[in-house]
Structures are given as C-alpha cells and as structure tokens.
Amino acid sequence: MTRVALVVPSSNTVMEVDFYRRLPTEATLHTARMHLVETTPEGESAMLDDHLPAAIRDMASVNPDVVVFGCTSAGALRGHDYEAQLIRRMADTTGAEAISVAASVRQAIRRRGAARVGVVTPYVDSLNDKIRASLEADGIEVARMHGLGIDENFQIAAVEPAEIARLATDEFGDADIDLLFASCTNFRALDAREEIERSLGVPVVTSNLAALEATLGRLGVPSMT
C-alpha cells in the first residue's frame, strides 16, 4: 500500500473527500490538521506559525510516501520562496515527497498551455491578492478575478457545486481567457468542473484537481485529464 498524507486546515471538510473518492485503490489516505477558523491572512499566518509544525511532526509518524500541504491561499501567502522552504521542511520531517497545492496549480496551468486565466475564489480580497501575486510571479496573466468574500473556512464548504458553476458562468462567460482556475481546497469546485468547462468552453483547474494530479504523478498513475 502507498500512504498519501494531507496536512489541511482543521475546518476543511472537502479535500479529504475529493482525494479518497479518486485515489487508486492501492493508496491509503491519512490526514493531519492545522487549527484554522477564519480564512484571512491573519488566521492563516497563525496556522502556519503556531499549528503547522506539530501537524507535520504528527504526520511523520505514519511514514507517508507523499505528503500534501493542503491550503492554496496559505501556500501563496508569503511568496514562492517561503512555499519552497515549507515543502523542503515537510519533506525533511516526514521523509516523504512533498507537494504544495499552490505550486501544483501553477504547474497544472502551464501543462495546459494557458497564459491568460480567470480566477474564481471563495476568499476575501486580501487573500485574492496573494493568489494573483502567486500566479503572476510565474508569468501567468490574471485577466479577471472574482471572490465571494467568505472569511470563515467552514462556510466555504457550504457553497454548492451548482452555485459555483453558476457563479463561474455569470462572471466569466464573456471573459477572454484560456483557462479558469477555481481556488481553495475547501471549495467544492471539482464537482462543478465539468459543468463549468461545458459552459465556458475552456479548461478548468481546481485546487484539488491540481493537487490530485501532482499526487498521482508521484505515484506513477496516469493523470485525470
């Protein structure tokens, strides 16, 4: 058996579900949690500084083969250099191959050859700014961004996939984009992905899709796309 580990905000109820529904049968899923209630830069900074170290240390005890840092906005919060340091620390502590969702998203966008993207998020503007900066630092143009302004992580998961699809269609139906990115591992966008692609006629990458693709790549399993 191959052990896949997620390190997620404590209030995340979506990422584990998206993973265990789609991982191959020979992979088992294991989760450590970092306390987070408010989805704001301040809340995520406290999560990174006060709760992440113990979560990584705890996760090391299951000897995972792959470990995923499962928060897109926190991965982007302090820039690429911090994100790279975080992944190295996770790998060193757990002995596993480490993946960041934010970096996986950028890789997924590049694989699809997209240069000009739209971004839909559940976030407040202060986190949207971090997502935009993360993408643009990799040379990806953010043509349009729309956030829902939700600052409580548990409420992000309450947004139904049909509402996400409607929002994407309404906000990006006339946008000149190569791809739509739906950010947040606690956003049920993966279940809305096919409907959004039919509506907009462009590829859709979600945080959990990108993380799954990166994980499956480490496991030597063909991509979902």
C-alpha positions, 0 to 999 in steps of 0.5 A: 500500500502507498500512504498519501498524507494531507496536512489541511486546515482543521475546518476543511471538510472537502479535500479529504473527500475529493482525494479518497473518492479518486485515489487508486485503490492501492493508496491509503489516505491519512490526514493531519490538521492545522487549527484554522477558523477564519480564512484571512491572512491573519488566521492563516499566518497563525496556522502556519506559525503556531499549528503547522509544525506539530501537524507535520511532526504528527504526520511523520509518524505514519511514514507517508510516501507523499505528503500534501500541504493542503491550503492554496491561499496559505501556500501563496501567502508569503511568496514562492520562496517561503512555499519552497522552504515549507515543502523542503521542511515537510519533506525533511520531517516526514521523509516523504515527497512533498507537494504544495497545492499552490505550486501544483496549480501553477504547474497544472496551468502551464501543462495546459498551455494557458497564459491568460486565466480567470480566477474564481475564489471563495476568499476575501480580497486580501487573500485574492491578492496573494493568489494573483501575486502567486500566479503572476510571479510565474508569468501567468496573466490574471485577466479577471478575478472574482471572490465571494468574500467568505472569511470563515473556512467552514462556510466555504464548504457550504457553497454548492457545486451548482452555485459555483458553476453558476457563479463561474458562468455569470462572471466569466462567460464573456471573459477572454481567457484560456483557462479558469482556475477555481481556488481553495481546497475547501471549495467544492469546485471539482464537482462543478468542473465539468459543468463549468468547462461545458459552459465556458468552453475552456479548461478548468483547474481546481485546487484539488484537481491540481493537487490530485494530479501532482499526487498521482504523478508521484505515484506513477498513475496516469493523470485525470485529464 
